[in-house]
Amino acid sequence: LAQIDAEILRFRTYAEGHVAALEEQRRAISARLETVVYPVLSLPNEITSRIFLECLPHYGRVRPSPHSPPLLLTQICRHWRNIALSMGELW
């Protein structure tokens, strides 16, 4: 029984390591695919930030709305949300 338990443990350890490696490969491929499908995600954050600033209304303060910048920009994707939230100028 001890030998069988040891073999089961060995297989589980191997399987867990293999699954972790496959998950990492999947994450890497997914990240590359996103930049191909959504090339805007490959822009440097500084350029994206400047674009965000151009999206703001030029007529002073407006009432915050989830359907207009800057709140709208935080709802597009995680990447844009992180950029927008890091920009004090938007708020």
C-alpha positions in Angstrom: 0.0 0.0 0.0 2.8 2.4 0.8 4.3 1.9 -2.6 1.0 2.6 -4.3 0.5 5.7 -2.2 4.0 6.9 -3.1 3.3 6.3 -6.8 0.0 8.2 -6.6 1.8 11.1 -4.9 4.5 11.1 -7.6 1.9 11.1 -10.4 -0.1 13.9 -8.7 3.0 16.0 -8.3 3.9 15.5 -11.9 0.4 16.3 -13.1 0.2 19.5 -10.9 3.5 20.7 -12.3 2.4 19.9 -15.9 -0.9 21.7 -15.4 0.8 24.7 -14.0 3.2 24.9 -17.0 0.3 24.5 -19.4 -1.7 27.3 -17.6 1.4 29.6 -17.9 1.6 28.8 -21.6 -2.1 29.6 -22.0 -1.7 32.9 -20.3 1.3 33.9 -22.5 -0.6 32.9 -25.7 -3.7 34.7 -24.5 -1.7 37.9 -23.9 -0.1 37.7 -27.3 -3.4 37.0 -29.0 -5.0 40.1 -27.3 -2.3 42.3 -28.8 -3.0 40.8 -32.3 -6.8 41.0 -32.0 -6.7 44.4 -30.2 -3.6 46.2 -31.4 -4.6 49.3 -29.3 -3.5 47.3 -26.2 0.0 47.3 -27.5 0.3 51.1 -27.4 2.5 52.5 -24.7 0.6 53.7 -21.7 1.8 57.3 -22.2 0.1 57.4 -25.6 -3.1 55.8 -24.3 -3.1 58.4 -21.5 -2.8 61.3 -24.0 -5.7 59.8 -26.0 -7.8 59.6 -22.8 -7.1 63.2 -22.1 -8.3 64.1 -25.5 -11.6 62.3 -24.8 -12.4 64.7 -22.0 -15.0 67.4 -22.7 -13.3 70.7 -23.4 -16.1 72.8 -21.8 -15.3 72.5 -18.1 -16.5 70.2 -15.5 -19.5 67.9 -16.3 -21.6 65.7 -14.1 -19.9 62.2 -13.8 -21.7 59.6 -15.9 -20.9 55.9 -16.5 -21.6 56.6 -20.2 -19.0 59.4 -20.7 -15.3 59.9 -20.0 -13.6 59.3 -17.7 -15.8 56.7 -16.1 -16.6 55.1 -19.5 -12.9 54.6 -20.1 -12.6 52.4 -17.0 -15.3 50.0 -18.3 -13.6 49.0 -21.6 -11.0 46.5 -20.3 -8.8 45.9 -17.3 -5.8 47.5 -19.1 -7.7 50.7 -19.8 -9.1 50.7 -16.3 -5.7 50.6 -14.8 -4.4 53.4 -17.0 -7.4 55.6 -16.4 -7.3 55.1 -12.6 -3.6 55.9 -12.5 -4.2 59.3 -14.2 -5.0 62.0 -11.7 -5.6 64.4 -14.6 -8.7 62.5 -15.6 -10.4 63.1 -12.3 
